[in-house]
Amino acid sequence: MGFTTGFLGGVTLTSSVLYLTIALHTKNRVTQAALLRQQRLVLANVVEPIPPPPEPVAREAPVGLLEMAKDRWNRELETAVRRVYDTDWRRVRENAEDKVSGIVGKLREGK
C-alpha cells in the first residue's frame, strides 16, 4: 500500500468517525433541548396553569314560521300529556259516578 492510498484511507476513516460523532452529538443535543422545553412547560403549568379554552358559543340561527309552529305544537302536546299524566283518574271516576247517581236520583223522585 502506498503513501497516497494510506493517507486517503486514514483521512476517510477519520472524517467518517468525526462525522458520525458530530451527528450523534447533534442528535443528543436536539433531544435534550426538546426534553428541557417539555420540562419547563410542565413546571410552568404547575406554578401558573394555562387557563382552559372558553366554551364554544352556540350558534343562533333565525327561526322560520314553520319551526315556530312546530315548537308551539310540541309545547301544547307536552302540556296535554302532562295534564293526562297528572290527573287522578280515580277521583274523576268517583265524581262522574256521583253526578250520574244524582241525576238518576232526581229522575226517580220525579216519577
C-alpha positions in Angstrom: 0.0 0.0 0.0 1.4 3.3 -1.0 1.6 6.6 0.8 -1.3 8.1 -1.1 -3.7 5.2 -0.6 -2.8 5.0 3.1 -3.2 8.7 3.5 -6.6 8.8 1.7 -7.8 5.7 3.7 -6.8 7.4 7.0 -8.5 10.7 6.0 -11.6 8.8 5.0 -11.7 6.8 8.3 -11.0 9.8 10.4 -13.6 12.0 8.7 -16.2 9.2 8.8 -15.7 8.8 12.6 -15.7 12.5 13.1 -18.9 12.9 11.0 -20.7 10.1 13.0 -19.6 11.6 16.3 -20.8 15.1 15.4 -24.1 13.7 14.1 -24.7 11.7 17.3 -23.8 14.7 19.4 -26.2 16.9 17.5 -29.0 14.4 17.8 -28.4 14.2 21.6 -28.4 18.0 21.9 -31.7 18.2 20.0 -33.3 15.5 22.1 -32.1 17.2 25.3 -33.4 20.6 24.2 -36.8 19.1 23.5 -36.9 17.4 26.9 -35.8 20.6 28.6 -38.5 22.6 26.8 -41.1 20.0 27.8 -40.0 20.0 31.5 -40.0 23.8 31.5 -43.6 23.8 30.2 -44.7 21.2 32.8 -43.1 23.2 35.7 -44.6 26.5 34.4 -48.0 24.8 34.3 -47.6 23.7 37.9 -46.9 27.3 39.0 -49.3 29.1 36.7 -51.7 26.7 35.0 -52.9 27.5 31.5 -56.5 28.7 31.7 -58.9 26.3 29.9 -60.1 27.4 26.5 -63.5 29.2 26.5 -66.6 27.2 25.9 -67.8 27.3 22.3 -70.6 29.8 21.7 -73.8 28.3 20.5 -74.8 29.3 17.0 -78.1 31.1 16.9 -80.0 30.9 13.6 -83.2 32.8 12.9 -86.2 30.6 13.2 -88.8 30.3 10.4 -92.6 30.3 10.7 -92.7 26.5 10.3 -90.3 26.0 13.2 -92.2 28.3 15.4 -95.4 26.4 14.6 -93.7 23.1 15.4 -92.4 24.4 18.7 -95.9 25.7 19.7 -97.4 22.3 18.7 -94.8 20.5 20.8 -95.5 22.7 23.8 -99.3 22.2 23.5 -98.8 18.4 23.2 -96.4 18.3 26.2 -99.0 20.3 28.2 -101.8 17.9 27.3 -99.8 14.8 28.1 -98.7 16.2 31.4 -102.3 17.0 32.2 -103.4 13.5 31.4 -100.5 12.0 33.4 -101.1 14.2 36.4 -104.9 13.6 36.5 -106.2 11.5 39.4 -108.4 9.1 37.4 -110.0 7.5 40.5 -111.3 10.9 41.6 -112.6 11.7 38.1 -114.5 8.3 38.2 -115.9 9.0 41.6 -117.1 12.5 40.6 -118.7 11.1 37.5 -120.4 8.3 39.5 -121.7 10.9 42.0 -123.1 13.1 39.2 -124.8 10.1 37.5 -126.2 8.9 40.7 -127.5 12.4 41.5 -129.2 12.6 38.0 -130.7 9.1 38.4 -131.9 10.0 41.9 -133.6 13.2 40.6 -135.3 11.2 37.8 -136.6 8.6 40.3 -138.0 11.4 42.5 -139.7 13.0 39.5 -141.8 9.9 38.8 
